[in-house]
Amino acid sequence: MTWIGPHIAAVLAAGAFATGAVFGAEAGADGDGATAPTALVIDASLARDGRELVDPRIENVDAAVRLPRDAEEARINIRYFDELDYRVYVAGEQATEAAKATGVDSTAVDGLDAALSAAR
């Protein structure tokens, strides 16, 4: 029975995180003049920097960032951000095609540099 304590703690922590994410996303969308938060969905292959799996410039961007490895992940990420009323920018072939397939109102940008500029 000792396993139930950590399991319950993990479930509560996940619930608190999810609730915070939803309330945080809704805070800017309540019509008080605040702009919608920005999300970048960038093909993982574009987000690499040499041997680094993630370009260090991505860490300093003021946006939610997802780096999907395939088209299905990209569709999930795009629909998720759309549900939370984010401005969605997509970069890369898979992310761009996923946005078209979902019908989500997003903006396609040309590559990582353009995605980072869009988030500024």
C-alpha positions as CSV (number, residue, x, y, z in Angstrom):
1,M,0.0,0.0,0.0
2,T,3.0,2.4,0.2
3,W,2.8,3.0,-3.6
4,I,-0.6,4.8,-3.3
5,G,0.8,7.9,-1.6
6,P,3.2,8.8,-4.4
7,H,0.6,7.9,-7.0
8,I,-2.0,10.2,-5.4
9,A,0.6,13.0,-5.1
10,A,1.4,12.7,-8.8
11,V,-2.2,12.8,-9.8
12,L,-2.8,15.9,-7.7
13,A,0.3,17.6,-9.0
14,A,-0.8,16.9,-12.6
15,G,-4.2,18.3,-11.9
16,A,-2.8,21.4,-10.4
17,F,-0.5,21.9,-13.4
18,A,-3.3,21.4,-15.9
19,T,-5.6,23.8,-14.0
20,G,-2.9,26.4,-13.8
21,A,-2.2,26.1,-17.5
22,V,-5.9,26.6,-18.3
23,F,-6.4,29.6,-16.0
24,G,-3.1,31.1,-17.1
25,A,-4.2,30.9,-20.8
26,E,-7.7,32.2,-20.0
27,A,-6.3,35.2,-18.1
28,G,-5.1,36.9,-21.2
29,A,-8.3,36.1,-23.2
30,D,-10.9,37.8,-21.0
31,G,-11.3,40.9,-23.1
32,D,-9.3,43.2,-20.9
33,G,-7.2,44.4,-23.9
34,A,-4.5,41.8,-23.3
35,T,-3.2,40.1,-26.4
36,A,-3.5,36.4,-26.9
37,P,-0.4,34.3,-25.9
38,T,1.8,33.1,-28.7
39,A,2.6,29.5,-29.6
40,L,5.2,28.1,-31.9
41,V,4.9,24.7,-33.4
42,I,8.2,24.0,-35.2
43,D,9.3,20.8,-36.9
44,A,11.8,19.2,-34.6
45,S,14.3,18.8,-37.4
46,L,14.3,22.6,-37.9
47,A,14.9,23.3,-34.2
48,R,18.3,21.6,-34.0
49,D,21.6,23.5,-33.8
50,G,24.4,21.3,-34.9
51,R,24.8,18.5,-32.4
52,E,22.3,20.1,-30.0
53,L,18.8,18.7,-30.1
54,V,17.3,22.1,-29.4
55,D,18.7,25.5,-30.6
56,P,19.5,27.5,-27.5
57,R,17.7,30.6,-28.9
58,I,14.4,28.7,-28.3
59,E,14.9,28.9,-24.5
60,N,14.7,32.7,-24.5
61,V,11.5,33.1,-26.6
62,D,8.4,34.5,-25.0
63,A,6.0,31.8,-26.4
64,A,4.9,28.3,-25.7
65,V,7.0,26.1,-28.0
66,R,6.4,22.6,-29.3
67,L,8.8,20.6,-31.4
68,P,6.8,17.8,-32.9
69,R,8.6,14.8,-34.4
70,D,5.9,13.9,-36.8
71,A,2.6,15.1,-38.3
72,E,0.4,13.5,-35.7
73,E,2.2,15.3,-32.8
74,A,2.0,18.5,-34.8
75,R,-1.8,18.2,-35.2
76,I,-2.2,17.5,-31.5
77,N,-0.1,20.5,-30.6
78,I,-1.8,22.9,-33.0
79,R,-5.3,21.8,-31.8
80,Y,-4.3,22.2,-28.2
81,F,-3.0,25.7,-28.6
82,D,-6.1,26.6,-30.7
83,E,-8.4,25.4,-27.9
84,L,-6.6,27.7,-25.5
85,D,-6.9,30.7,-27.9
86,Y,-3.2,31.1,-28.6
87,R,-1.9,32.8,-31.7
88,V,-0.3,29.8,-33.5
89,Y,2.7,30.1,-35.7
90,V,3.9,27.0,-37.6
91,A,7.3,26.4,-39.1
92,G,8.4,23.4,-41.2
93,E,6.7,21.1,-43.7
94,Q,5.0,18.8,-41.2
95,A,3.7,21.6,-38.9
96,T,2.4,23.6,-41.9
97,E,0.6,20.6,-43.4
98,A,-0.8,19.7,-40.0
99,A,-2.2,23.2,-39.6
100,K,-3.9,23.0,-43.0
101,A,-5.3,19.5,-42.1
102,T,-6.8,20.7,-38.8
103,G,-8.3,23.8,-40.3
104,V,-6.9,25.9,-37.4
105,D,-6.3,29.6,-38.1
106,S,-2.5,29.7,-37.9
107,T,0.3,31.6,-39.5
108,A,3.0,29.7,-41.4
109,V,6.5,31.1,-41.2
110,D,9.6,30.2,-43.1
111,G,12.0,28.4,-40.7
112,L,13.2,28.8,-37.2
113,D,14.5,32.4,-37.5
114,A,11.1,33.5,-38.7
115,A,9.3,31.6,-35.9
116,L,11.5,33.2,-33.3
117,S,10.9,36.7,-34.8
118,A,7.1,36.1,-34.8
119,A,7.3,35.4,-31.1
120,R,8.9,38.8,-30.3
